[in-house]
Amino acid sequence: MIERTIKKEILKCLGLKPITLITGARQVGKSTLCYELKKELDFDYVSLDDIRNREQAITDPEYFLSLHKPPLIIDEVQHAPKLFDVIVSIVNKEKLEKGHNAGMYILTGSQTYELMKGVTESMAGRVAIVRMSPLSTREIYGEKEDKLSFDFSTMLARGKDFQLDPRELFRLIVRGGYPELHSSSIELDNFYSDYVNSYLEKDVSQLINIKDKFQFQNFMQLLASLTGQEIVYSNLSKAIGVKVETIQSWMSVLLAGDLIYLLQPYNEFSISKRIVKRPKLYFSDTGLACFLARLSEPEVLERSIFSGRFVETYIVNEIRKNYRNNGVKDNFYYYRDNNQNEIDLIVLDGGLMHLIECKSGVSFTSKDVKSFTCLKDTSYQKGDNFVICNTPSPYKIGEDTYVINVTAI
């Protein structure tokens, strides 16, 4: 059993709110973790993947919840949104009668429109939302995953504690972070082929009416090849042969399912006239992106023109997973201006601004981070800056700017 860092955040939420909702993409490990919590915390457990449970929860939610009393885990709750109002009634009554109601329900579900709409409308103020990602590299290797601190001494210590060969990095990128791929001998192509088919049939079909699912799959494949790149909707529209509005709708579906996310451009008043305002797109799992982009061998990816953007996606993902797993809100951005100056990642944390470049090489100089000077007049206090790459040893290339290995994250 792979120990999940986010477990401690879930336990904290159970002590604060009556309802804890665990969301995330398909097969990131929500059900496995909940079944582990069931045994540890002595919760009742019911899954709405079971057609009989689902039918009962939909047709008579009050009777369903009278049979399954708290503390209760309801897995795949998105199948029966009618449960939300009844659950709220139960937790309100518990508060009135006993004066406390923390830790009554754990709900899980993929991030769909219906699920999140029901939560925001019915459960506001009563629910803690925990967003679960695929496995981080530290989880895969059983390493401790404390919250990242972007100062050089801390990053140096993290890098020394955990080493990763560059070839292993590309193997991890191609394999991805879905737990089943690290706990069984299933073939990559079989897993991801089933994953995409299941996603199209069970998730996409429920959200939008797609007559040609092959066209949507082509859309996913095109996006996978663009991970780490700015999104221009008109270009996607021309490439796929559908309207811009359709592209935007399809993008929203992938966002709702947590398969992709958008990194927004950084903006301050003093630079607002010269910056690019388009978001950058990242796939939430590099393995899925590699499968869709037909880059299923580490050696092929490493030699391809895509290697840089997939390494960038991996690094940004690992940082994002760390923040999620430790229950910290992320304030991440990127920078690009009309002079083609670019900064891959800007992290605002604790009142400090950290600038990060994501690279697949090992040797860099101050010329490689000249874009950092574009934010020299920021209103934020400047912290340490980094080039995160495959370097075997860390070194300094400028004032408060360091080159470190990917294992430091």
Residue, then its C-alpha position, 0 to 999 in steps of 0.5 A: m500500500i502506497e502511503r498518501t501524503i494527503k491523508k493527513e490533510i483529510l484527517k485535519c478536515l474531519g476534525l473541522k467540518p461535518i462533511t469532507l469531499i475528496t475530489g480528483a480525476r478518475q483512478v487517482g486513488k480516492s476509493t482506495l484511500c477511503y477504504e483505508l480510512k473506513k478501517e482506521l476510523d470505523f466508518d460505514y462505507v457505501s459505493l454508488d458504483d453499485i447499481r442497487n445503491r445508486e438507484q436507491a440513493i437517487t429514488d429515495p435519498e432519505y431512506f438511503l441515508s436512514l440505512h447508512k448512518p454517519p460516520l459514513i463514506i459515500d464513494e462516487v457521490q456524483h451519481a446521486p446529487k439528491l443526497f446533498d440536501v438530505i445530508v445537510s439536513i442531517v448535519n444541521k440537526e446534529k449540530l442543534e442537538k449535540g452542539h458539534n457535528a465534525g467528521m460525519y461524512i466523507l464523500t468522494g467524486s470526480q470533479t464534474y459540473e453537477l458534483m461541484k454545483g451541488v456542493t457549492e449550492s447545498m453545502a456551503g460552510r459545511v464542507a471541506i474540499v480536498r483535491m487529490s492528485p495522482l501519485s507524486t514522485r516522493e509518494i512512489y518512492g516512499e519518501k517523506e513529502d513535507k511542504l516545499s520551502f523555496d529557500f536554497s538551504t532547504m531545497l539543498a537538503r531535500g535534494k540530498d535526501f533523495q536522488l533520481d537518475p535522469r533516465e529514471l526521470f523520463r521513465l517516470i514521466v512516461r509512466g505517470g502517477y496513477p496508483e495502479l501503474h505502481s502497484s500492478s504489472i499492467e501494461l501502460d498502453n492497456f491501462y491508458s487505452d482503458y482509461v481514455n475509453s472509460y473517461l469518454e464513455k462515463d464522464v464526457s458523455q454525461l456532460i456534453n453531447i458529442k456525436d463524434k467521440f473520435q473528434f473529442q479524442n483527437f482534441m485530447q491528443l492535440l492538447a497533450s502535444l501542447t502541454g506546457q504551451e500557451i493556449v490559443y483557442s482559434n488555432l485549436s478550432k482550426a486544427i480540430g475543425v469545430k467552433v471556438e465556442t466548442i473548443q472552450s466547452w470541451m476545455s471546460v470538460l477536461l478542467a472539470g475532470d481535473l485532467i488538465y489545468l490552466l496556469q494564468p499569466y502573472n500581472e502587475f500594474s507596472i507591466s500590464k501593457r506588455i505581458v501576454k494574457r493567454p494561459k498555459l495548459y498542463f496535463s495533470d498527469t504526464g503519463l496520460a499526456c505521453f500516451l495521447a501524444r504517442l510518446s510511450e517510450p522514455e528514450v523516444l521522449e528524451r530524444s524528441i522535440f517534446s522533451g522540454r515541455f514534458v519535463e516542465t509539465y512534470i516539474v510544475n505538476e510535482i510542485r502543484k501536488n506538493y501544495r495540494n498534498n499539504g493542504v496549501k493554496d497555490n499561487f502559481y503563475y507564469y510570465r511572458d511579454n511581447n519581447q519573448n521574455e519568459i519565466d516558466l513558473i512564478v510562486l508567491d508564497g509567504g509574501l515572497m516571490h520565487l522565479i523558476e525555470c524548468k529544464s531538461g539539461v544540466s549546465f546553465t549560466s546567468k544568461d539562461v535566466k535573464s528574463f528574471t530581471c523583467l520582474k526586478d521592480t515587483s512589489y513583492q519581496k524577492g526570495d530565492n530563484f531556481v533552475i530545476c533540472n537534471t544537474p547532478s550537483p547544485y550550483k549558483i548562477g547569480e544573485d539568489t539564483y541556483v541550479i538544483n536537481v528535480t529531486a529537491i522538489 
